[in-house]
Amino acid sequence: MTGERGDTSRRSLFTLIGSIPTLLIDLVRSEIESLKDEIAGKLKSAGIGIGLLAGAVFFALFAVMVLIATAILGLATVLPAWLAALIVGVVILLVAAILAIVGIRSLKKGVPPAPTHTIESIKKDVRTIKGTERVVSS
C-alpha cells in the first residue's frame, strides 16, 4: 500500500514538473494580455485628454480673437478705426516676432539632440583609462 502511494506522489510530482513550461507560458501570455489592456486603457484616457486640450486651445484662440477685436474697438473710441486696427496688428506682429526669435534660439540650443557634453566626458574617461590623457587634479 505504501509503495503504491509513493508511486502516485512521484507521478504527480513528475506531472507537475512536466507542466511547469506550460504554466510559465500561460503566465507570460496572461501578463502580456494584462499589459496590453492596461496600455490600451491609458492610451484611451490620454487620447480623451488630448482631445479635450485641443478643444480648450480652440476656444482660447477664439477668446484671443475677441480680445483683439475689443482692443481695436477700444482704441477706435480715441483714434480712427483703421489706425486702431493697424496699431493692434503691429503689436501682435511684434509679439509674434519676439516669440519666433526666442523659439529659434531655444531650438538651436537643443539641436542636435545628442548629449555632446556627456559623449566628450566619456571619451575623456576612456582616454584616461587607456593612459593617453593625463589626469589633472583640481
VEXDREN-2710 file (C-alpha; in Angstrom, 1 decimal):
% VEXDREN-2710
k/r/px/py/pz
1/MET/0.0/0.0/0.0
2/THR/2.8/2.4/0.9
3/GLY/4.6/1.5/-2.4
4/GLU/1.5/2.5/-4.4
5/ARG/1.1/5.7/-2.6
6/GLY/4.8/6.6/-3.2
7/ASP/4.4/5.9/-6.9
8/THR/1.3/8.1/-7.1
9/SER/3.1/11.0/-5.4
10/ARG/6.1/10.6/-7.7
11/ARG/3.8/10.5/-10.8
12/SER/2.0/13.7/-9.7
13/LEU/5.4/15.3/-8.9
14/PHE/6.7/14.4/-12.4
15/THR/3.4/15.6/-13.9
16/LEU/3.7/18.8/-12.1
17/ILE/7.3/19.3/-13.2
18/GLY/6.3/18.5/-16.7
19/SER/3.5/21.1/-16.7
20/ILE/5.8/23.9/-15.5
21/PRO/6.7/25.1/-19.0
22/THR/3.0/25.2/-20.0
23/LEU/2.2/27.1/-16.8
24/LEU/5.0/29.6/-17.4
25/ILE/3.9/30.1/-21.0
26/ASP/0.3/30.7/-19.8
27/LEU/1.5/33.1/-17.1
28/VAL/3.6/35.1/-19.6
29/ARG/0.7/35.2/-22.0
30/SER/-1.7/36.4/-19.3
31/GLU/0.8/39.1/-18.2
32/ILE/1.2/40.3/-21.8
33/GLU/-2.6/40.5/-22.2
34/SER/-2.8/42.4/-18.9
35/LEU/-0.1/44.8/-20.1
36/LYS/-1.9/45.3/-23.4
37/ASP/-5.2/46.0/-21.6
38/GLU/-3.5/48.4/-19.3
39/ILE/-1.7/50.3/-22.0
40/ALA/-4.9/50.4/-24.2
41/GLY/-6.8/51.9/-21.2
42/LYS/-4.1/54.5/-20.5
43/LEU/-3.9/55.4/-24.2
44/LYS/-7.6/55.8/-24.4
45/SER/-7.5/58.2/-21.4
46/ALA/-4.6/60.1/-22.9
47/GLY/-6.5/60.4/-26.2
48/ILE/-9.5/61.8/-24.5
49/GLY/-7.3/64.2/-22.6
50/ILE/-5.6/65.4/-25.7
51/GLY/-8.9/65.9/-27.4
52/LEU/-10.2/68.0/-24.5
53/LEU/-7.0/70.1/-24.5
54/ALA/-7.4/70.6/-28.3
55/GLY/-10.9/71.8/-27.7
56/ALA/-9.7/74.2/-24.9
57/VAL/-7.0/75.6/-27.3
58/PHE/-9.6/76.1/-30.0
59/PHE/-11.9/78.1/-27.7
60/ALA/-8.9/80.0/-26.2
61/LEU/-8.0/81.0/-29.8
62/PHE/-11.4/82.5/-30.3
63/ALA/-11.2/84.2/-26.9
64/VAL/-7.9/85.8/-28.0
65/MET/-9.5/87.0/-31.3
66/VAL/-12.4/88.5/-29.3
67/LEU/-10.0/90.3/-27.0
68/ILE/-8.1/91.6/-30.1
69/ALA/-11.3/92.9/-31.5
70/THR/-12.1/94.5/-28.2
71/ALA/-8.7/96.2/-28.1
72/ILE/-9.3/97.6/-31.6
73/LEU/-12.8/98.8/-30.7
74/GLY/-11.4/100.4/-27.5
75/LEU/-8.7/102.2/-29.4
76/ALA/-11.2/103.2/-32.0
77/THR/-13.0/105.4/-29.5
78/VAL/-10.0/107.8/-29.4
79/LEU/-8.4/107.1/-32.8
80/PRO/-9.8/106.4/-36.3
81/ALA/-10.8/102.7/-36.6
82/TRP/-8.2/102.0/-39.3
83/LEU/-5.4/103.4/-37.1
84/ALA/-6.6/101.4/-34.1
85/ALA/-6.7/98.2/-36.1
86/LEU/-3.2/99.0/-37.5
87/ILE/-1.7/99.6/-34.0
88/VAL/-3.2/96.4/-32.6
89/GLY/-2.0/94.5/-35.7
90/VAL/1.6/95.8/-35.4
91/VAL/1.7/94.9/-31.7
92/ILE/0.5/91.4/-32.5
93/LEU/3.2/91.1/-35.2
94/LEU/5.9/92.3/-32.7
95/VAL/4.8/89.7/-30.1
96/ALA/4.9/87.0/-32.8
97/ALA/8.3/88.1/-33.9
98/ILE/9.7/88.1/-30.4
99/LEU/8.2/84.6/-29.7
100/ALA/9.7/83.3/-33.0
101/ILE/13.2/84.7/-32.2
102/VAL/13.1/83.2/-28.7
103/GLY/11.8/79.9/-30.1
104/ILE/14.5/79.7/-32.7
105/ARG/17.2/80.4/-30.1
106/SER/15.8/77.7/-27.9
107/LEU/15.6/75.3/-30.8
108/LYS/19.2/75.9/-31.7
109/LYS/20.3/75.1/-28.2
110/GLY/18.6/71.7/-28.4
111/VAL/19.9/70.7/-31.9
112/PRO/21.5/68.2/-32.3
113/PRO/19.7/66.2/-29.6
114/ALA/22.8/64.1/-28.9
115/PRO/24.3/64.5/-25.4
116/THR/27.6/66.1/-26.6
117/HIS/28.9/67.0/-23.2
118/THR/28.4/63.5/-21.9
119/ILE/30.0/62.0/-25.0
120/GLU/33.0/64.2/-24.6
121/SER/33.2/63.3/-20.9
122/ILE/33.0/59.5/-21.7
123/LYS/35.7/59.9/-24.4
124/LYS/37.9/61.7/-21.9
125/ASP/37.3/58.9/-19.3
126/VAL/38.3/56.3/-21.9
127/ARG/41.5/58.2/-22.8
128/THR/42.3/58.5/-19.1
129/ILE/41.8/54.7/-18.6
130/LYS/43.9/53.9/-21.6
131/GLY/46.6/56.2/-20.2
132/THR/46.7/58.5/-23.2
133/GLU/45.5/61.6/-21.2
134/ARG/47.0/62.9/-18.0
135/VAL/44.7/63.3/-15.1
136/VAL/44.7/66.9/-13.7
137/SER/43.7/67.2/-10.1
138/SER/42.0/70.4/-9.0
END
